[in-house]
Amino acid sequence: MKDGFIKLAAATTDIRVADTEYNTDNIIKTVKEAAENGAKLIVFPELCITSYTCSDLFLQDSLLKGALCGLERIKAETAELDITSVVGLPLEIDNTLYNCAAIVDRGSIKGVVPKLNIPNYSEFYELRHFNEGRREVRNITLLGEEVPFGANILFRSPAMPELCLGVEICEDLWTVDPPSNSHALAGATVIANLSASDELISKAEYRELLIKSQSAKLYSVYMYADAGWGESTTDLVFAGDNIICENGTILARSERFSNSCVYAVADLERLTSERRKTTTFKYRGMEDYTYVELGTELTKTPDERYVDSTPFVPSDKKKREERSEEILKIQSMGLAKRIEHARANTAVIGVSGGLDSTLALLVTVRAFDTLGRDRSDIYAVTMPCFGTTSRTYNNAVSFAKSLGVTFMEVNIKDAVMQHFKDIGQDPEKYDVTYENCQARERTQVLMDIANKTGGMVVGTGDLSEMALGWATYNGDHMSMYAVNAGVPKTLIRYLVDYESERTGNEALKTTLRDILATPVSPELLPPKDGEISQKTENIVGPYELHDFFLYYLLRYGFGPSKILRLAEIAFSGTYDREYILGWLKTFYTRFFRQQFKRSCMPDAPKVGSVALSPRGDWRMPSDASENLWKSELEKL
């Protein structure tokens, strides 16, 4: 439960119709197994103590008394367990029968939630037996306890403030205005649904859509437990379709037509972060809700949650290709609009034979094709200097020529040497001045060519470089439109790979494959034995780590300790804790101290949920202190 993690369970047990003793035995057994597996909350199907398909037997005293006896046993036999159980049963209150969910926690019934929407159409005829519940909460006496009864009850954990449980039952979800809407606006982060949803052709797909969309709309976890094997098959068949969904993503789902218990580790801090930054998610007044405390103990949740090491890159190949095409269209359409609006005669790009400039040129070609413009109006300029290797030079040349753009070569060595002489820089001193003079000279060349041809400079720098400040101020930091500024380094590789796979130009494909195999480098220091001597990731750290840090810092606002824990899970077997922590410290230092570069970055198209534009997603003072974050890092 630390760091917002909590293990959840949704279970369908073996049952027999109207056999409350047998059903209760299996519920208790499953609760105990779930507790042993570390689950803190478990939900069972609708009317699970009796079974959903009892029909007119619901009007029999014996069945109702049996259900109460079952609830009492569950309460007693799970009293010593650190788990909250949500079970379904029929309850007679003031001579009125309700379809209810009982919340059982450490030997106590914390509340009873009635079903609000009673279906009485098609195969359903629940109004024959049950009455609609009400939202208003009142106290009832149940098994010797005074218990709140009503739909507007939320269950909170003092040990874990992010945990707030709301409950609805089956049909409640399928209505125009589900109770969970109000529950979430009153603070519920977890919704438990006790259901008995029969199987029909294509119903499973619609059920999944409902659960995913409700979870996403409410920024919540949705726990759905479905009736299954053991229910009567007189007219219907139930499949036990249990689903645990977090913010629109299914974390766990059972195999249909089999009774089982599924587990998932949810991240409630992730949900509260989403709500915090979404200003249209407005908490409503809470005076009409009753809040009940759960006795959940604060323990560390096992690191069983899957954490993707490349959160910007879909793991599924088909989705990755779809994402690549979408991003390339966003980039190219943004650039096409800018070129058209600026009435630019040309687009000027510095090509180095590296990934970033390769993607920028591919995007520019797409933009020109979209506009019906001749590719010869694209100027691809290579500017070799002290660190340029024959490999990157040759790739830049062949790449530009295979696209049919205008290729230019401007060797900047003499200009940089003259500048060294002008400012008194020792050309044998390989310091930041030595490096940045080259970067600024290249930008000057590009800007002047753009002026000469009536064009605009297309920037090549990416999101990862802007996060780390790995760009020369007023050098490669500057352009007239930065097409890659919303794309992280880990994703750029896949975008270039996607273009290499779809091209029918074999020469282009061969060049792109070699560019993909070339180490990332600014090439500002002389080569060693003809090979690249300056490898970026040896200096600032692995981009896969920095992109991971950036994603969780900006997307969810997590602190260093949470990010470190997630990274340890994601990169287990690749990097150890100390290695990750070392680069995490580097990340925070650079991220805070380099904000001044982001505060004046050029216009750029946003392509994903994480962006650093000072006009949009990230507005941070350039002189903000990192001491608070460094203090937390020092404790790790």
N, C-alpha and C positions, 0 to 999 in steps of 0.2 A: 504493500500500500504506500510505500515511500515513493517520492517523485511522481505521484499521481497514478501509479500503476495499481490495478486491481484485477484479480483473477475471478472470472465469472463462469457460471454454468447454466445451461438450459437442458432439461432432461425430460425424456419420455420413458416412463417405466412400464414394465409388464403389468397389465391390469386384467381384471375380470369384471364384467358388467354387474354392478350392484354388490360386489363382494368387497365391502369396505375394509375388512380385516386383511385380506390378501393385498389389496391395493396399498393400505397403510404400511404393511411390512416392507413392500418394495420401495415406497417413498423414503422411509427411514433408512433403509439400506443404502439408497442412492445419496441421501444427504450425508451420511457418514463417509462414504467413498469420496464425495466431493470435498468434504472438509479435509480428509487425509491428503487430497491432491492440491490443497492450498486455496481452494475457492472460498471467497468471502460471501458470495451471494449466489443462490440457485433458484430458478423459477421452473415450475411444473405446469402441465397443461390445465386447461379449463375443467373444473369439476373432477379433478384427478382422483380424489378420495372415493368417489362413488362410480365414476366413469360418466362421460358426457351423454351417452345414448341410453340412459335409464328410462326415458319417456315418462309414462304415467306412474312409474314407480317412485318418481320424485314426490308424489303426493302421499306416500306411505310413511307413517310414523317410524317404522322400523329402519327404513333407509336413512331418514334424517337423524335419528338417534345414533345409527352406526357411523354416520359421517362425523358427528360430534365426538364420539368415542375415538375415532381415528385422529381427529385434530388434537385431542387431549394427549394421545400417545405420542404424536409427533412432537408436541410441546415438551413432554417429559423426557423422551428418549434422545432428544438433540440438545438438551439444556446445557451440557458441558462443552458443546462444540462452538468454535469461533466462526459461525456461518449463519447467515440470515436466509430463511426459506420462505418462498412465496408459493402457497398451495391453494388449489381450488376445491370448493365444496358448496353444496346448497345449505342455506341457513334460513330458518324461520325466525323472523323478528316481528313481534306484535301481530302474530297471526298472518304475516305476509311472507311469501317465499322469495328469496333473492339468490341469484347466481353470484357467488362471492369469491374473492381472493383474501386469504388470511396470511398476514405477515408474521412469521414466527421467528423469534430472536432470543436466544439464551434462556429458554424456559418460560418465555412470556409471549403473549399475543400482542403485538405492538399496534395492530390496527386491522380493520376489515374494510375492504373496498368492494362495493357492489358494481355489477355490470350496469352501465347506463343505457346502452342501446340494445334492445332485445329484438332480434330478427324474427320476422314472422312472414316470410315469403319463400317461394321456391321450395327447397327441401327443409327449410327451417320453420319450426312452429313453437318457439320457446315461450311465447306469450300464453300458451296453454298451461304453463307451469310457473313461470317466473314473472315478477314485476320489475319495472324499471327502477333502478337505484336513483339516488339523488346526489348532487354534488355537496350539498350542505352536510356538515359533519355534526354528529351528536354522539353521545356516549351510550353504550349498551352494556349489559352485563353478559359476559360470555365465559363459561367454565370458571366461574368464581372471580373473574377479573372485570374491572371497568375498562372497556375498550372503545376507542373512537371508531365510528362507523360512518362512511361516506366516501365519495370519490375524491374529494379535495383534501387528501392526506398525503403529505410527503415525509419521507423517512431519511433522516440525516445522521451522519456519523461525526461526532466530535473529534474522533481520532483522525479523520480524513475529511476535511472541509469540502473537498471537491465532490464527495459522494453524496448525492441527494436522489433518492429513489421515488419514482412515481409509478403507479400501476393502472393499467387498463385491461379490459378483457375482450378478446376476439373481435366481435363486430364493432367495438368502439373504434378500432383502427380504420375500418372500412367506411366510416361515415364521412360526411363533408367536413365536419369540425371535430376531429378526435379529441378526447379529453387530454391526451398527451400534449396538445398545443398549449393548453393552459398550464399544465404541469411544468413544462419547460420554461415558460415565461415566469413562473413562480419559483424557479430555481432548480428543477429536476434535471440532472445530468444523465441519469439512467432511467429508462422506461422498461418495465417488465410487462409483457403481454402473455397472459394465460389463454391459450387458444384451443379450439377444436374446429379446425378448418378441413373439411372433407376434400377429397381429391376429385378433380374433373379435368378434362383435357385443357391444357394450357394454363390451368389455375396457378400452378407452382410459379410460373414466370411472372404472373401478375402479383402474386403474393410477395415475391422477391422485390419487385418494383416498388410496391407499397412500403415495405420495410426499409429499403435503401433510401427512398425519397423522404420518408418521415424522419429517419435518422439524420439525413443530411440537412433537411430544412430546420430541424430543431437543434443542430449541433449537439447531438446526444448519442449515447449508446442505446441500442434497442435490442432487448433480449426477448426472443419469441420462442415459446415452448408450445409444441403442437401435439394434439392427441394422435395416437398411433395404433399399433397392433394391440388387440384386446378389446377395442370398441366393437359394438354390434355392427354387423355387416348386413342387417336386414334390408337397408336401402342405400347405405353409404359406406365408403371405404376411407380410412384415415391413414396418413403416411408418416406421421411423426417428423414433420419438416421443421427441425429446430434451427434457428438462425441467431447468431450474435453479430450485430452490425454496429460499426462506429463511424459516425459522420459520413454515411453513404458507402462505406467500404465493409464488405462482409469479412469478419475475422474468423468465423467458424460456422460450418453448416453440416448438419447430419446427412447421412445417406437416407434418402426417402424409403419408405416401406420397411423400416427397421427401427426398433426401439433402442434409443441410445442417449448418452449424455455427452454434449459437446462443451468444450472449454475454450476460453479465450482470455488473454490478458489485454485489458483495455487501458488506455491512457487518458485519464480524466483531466489532467492538466492541459492536454492538447485541446480538449473541448472548451475548457474555460478560457483558454487563450483565444480561440476562434470567436467566442462570444464577446470577449472584452474588446476586440478590435472591430467587431461588426456593429457599427453604431445603430443600425436598424433593428438589431435584436434588443428589444426594450423590455426590461423586467416590469411586470405589471404589479399593482398593489397586492400585498400578500395577506390582507386582513381576512379574506375568505378562505384561507388555508390553515390547516392544523399541521404543525411540525412535530414529529415524534423522533426521539433520539434512539439510535441503534447502539448496541454495545460492542461494535467492531473494534478489535485490537489492532494497534499499529504494528505491523510486521512487514518485513521486506518481501515483496512479491518475487517469486522466481523469475529469472531472466528468460522466460519462455516466449516472449513476444518477438515476432520476426521484425527486424529492422533492416531495411534495404540500405546497403552501403552507398548506392548511387540514387538518392531520392529524386534527382532531376531526370533520371533516365528510366523509362519503363523497361521492366525485365522481359516482358513478352515481346517477341520479335515483331509480330503484326502490329501491336500497339505502338511499338517504337517507330516503325515505318510510318504509321498514320500520324504520330506526333511530329516526326521529322518533316513530313510534307506540310503539315499545318504551320509549323514554325517558319519554314522557308517562305510560305505564302505571306505570312504576317510581315516578315522582314522585307520581302520584295515589294509588297503592296505599299508599305510605308515609304520605302525609298522611291517607288514610282510616283507617288503623290508629291513627295518633296521635289523631285526633279521637275515634274510638270509645273508645280506652283512656282518654283524658282526660275522657270524657263531656262534651265541649264542646258547648254549645248553639249557638254561632256560630263562624264563622271571620272574622277581621277582617284586611283587607288595605288598605294604602295604595296607591291607584292614581294614577299621575302622567301617564299618557298615553305613558309610555316602554315600551321592550321588556321590561325585567325584570318590572315589575309586571303587564304584560299577560300574560306567560307564567304568572306565579304565580296570577293570577285564573283563567286557563283551566284550570290544573291543579286548582285548588280546586273549580271547577265539576265537573270530572270526578270528583273524590273524592266530592262530595256526591251526584252521580248514581249512583255506585257503591254508596253507602250507602243510596240510596233516600230521601235527605233533601231537603227543600224548599230550593230555591235562595235563597229569601228570608232564610234564616238565614246567608247570606254577606253580610257588610257590606263594601262597597267604599267606601272613604273617600278623598275628594280633599281636599287641604289646601293651597290656593293661598297663595302668599306673594310675596316681592319678585321672584323670577325666573320666575314662572309666565307662560307665554305663552298667548294665546287658543287657539292650535292644540292644544297639549298638554291644556289644560283641557277644550276641547270634545271631544277624542278620549276623554279619561278618562270624561266624562259619558256620551257616546253608547255607549261600549264597555260600561260597567257596566249601563246600561239595556237594551241589546240582549241581554244574558245573563239578564235577569230576576232579578238579585240586588238586595239592598237598597242603595240609593245614599245616601251621606251627604256633605255638604260642610261642612268646618270650616275657615273662614278663620283662619289663624294669625298674620296680620300684627300685630294688636293685642297678642297674647300675646308675640310675639317683641320687639316694641318695648318692652313693659313690662319684659321680661327685660333688654334692652339698658340700660334706665334703672336697673334694680336692680344691675347689675354694672358700670355706668359705661362701657358700650361706645358709641363714636361710631357712629351709624347710617350715617354717610357714609364710614366706613372699611371698605372691602370686603376684609377680611382673613379668616383662617381662623376667627376667632371669629364674625364676621358670618355665615359659611356654616354652621358647625356648630351654632350656636344654632337655626337653622331645622330642621336634620336631627334634633336631639335633641327639639325641641318636637313634631315629627311623631310620633316614636316614643312620646313620653309620651301623646299624644292616642290613638294606636292601643291602647296598653296599657290605658289607662283605659276606653276603649270596650269592650275585651275583658272587663275586670273587670265593667263595668256590665251586659253582656249574657251573662255566664257563658261567655265564649268564649276563643279563643286567637288570638294574632297570627301570621299566616303571613308569613314573611320573603320578601323579593324579591331580595336580593343574589345575584350569580352567582359562579362559580368564578374568573373573570378578575379581578373586583374584589377578591376575597379574596387572590389571589396578589399583587396590587399594593398591597393595603391601601387601596384606593380606597373606603373606607366610613368613616363617622363613628363613632368608638368610642362605644358605648352610644347610638348613633343608629340609622341604618339597618343598622348592624352587628348589631343585636340583634333577636331575635324568639323565638317559642316553637317554631317548626319552620321551617327555611330550605329550602324546596322546590327552589330554584335553585342551591344552593351547590355542586352537583356538575356544573353545566352551564356550559361556557365561553361567552363572549360571542359568538364566531363561530358557535356552534351554536344559540344562542337565536333568532337571526334566522330560521333555517330551521325551527325548531319552530313559531314563530308563523306563518310562511308556510304550513307544512303545515296548520295549523288553519284558516287563511283559505281554503285551497283545498278543504277537505272540508266546510265549513259550508254549509248551505242557506239561512242567514240573510243576505240581501243587505246589510242595514244593518250587521251585524257584519263582513261581509267588507270592505265599503268602509272602515270604521274601521280594521280591522287593516292594510289596504294602506297607509293614510296613516301609521299608527304605524310601519310598516316603513320608510317614506320619511323619517321624522323623524330629525334628527341626535341622536346619543347625548349626553345632557347631564343633570347633576344639577339644573340650573335653580336655582342658589342666588344668582346675580348678576342684577341688573336687565336686562331685554331691551334691545336696541338697535333702535329703530324697529319695535318689536313683534315682533322676531325673536329667537331664541335667541342669546345672546351668549357663553355658556360651553359650548364644545364639548369634551367629555372627551378625545377623541383628539388635539386640539391641545395638551392639557396633559400627558397621560401618554404619548402616542404611539399609533400604530395598534394596535387590539386584535388584528388578524390577526398582527402581529409578536409581540406579547406572548403570545398563545395558542400560537404556534409555539415560542417560547422555553420556555414553561412545559411544553409537552408533552415536549420532549427533555431538559429538566432533570430532571423527575420520572419520566418513563416509563423513561428509559434511563440517567440519571445522567451525561449527557455534560457535558464542560467547555465553557467559553466558546468556545475555538477551534474545536471540532467543531461547536457550535451555529451559530457564525458561518458556517462553511463550508457547512453544510446550508442556512442561510437565504439565502446568496448564490445557491445553485443554485435554491432554491424560488422566490425573488422576483426572479430575473434579468429585467431589462426593466421591473421595477416600482420597486424601490428599489436604490440603489447601496450599495457596501460601507460607506462612511462613515456613511450614513444609518442603515443597519441596526446598525452598531457603536454609534452614539450612543444608540439606544433600547435596545440590549442592556445597556449600562452602567446606564441608568435602571432597567431591569428588575431587575438584580441588587441595586442599591441599595435599591429599594423592597421587593423580595422578602425580603431579610434584615431590614431595619429594621422591617417591619410584621408580623413573626411574632407579636408579642404579641396582635394582634387575632385571629389564627387559633387561638391557644392557648385561647381561651375562646369560640369560635364555637358557635352553637346546634347541636342535632342536625339532621342533614340526610341525605337519601338519596343513597347513592353510585350513580351511573349509568354510569360508565365506568372505564377503567383508571387514570385520573389523578384524584386527589382530595386534598383538603387537611385532612380532618378530623383533629384532634389525637388522636382516639380510634381512628383506623384507619390510614390510609395515610401520613400525614406527621406525624412527631413530632420537632419541632426546638426546641431551646432558644430562648427569646425573645431571649436576649442573645448568640446565636452571631455570630461575627465574619465579615464578608465579605471580609477582607483577602486571603485566598488566591485567591479568584476575581477580585478587583480587580487583583491583581498579574498574573494571566494576561491580563486584559483590557488592561492597559497595554502589554503586549508585542505586541498585535495591530495 
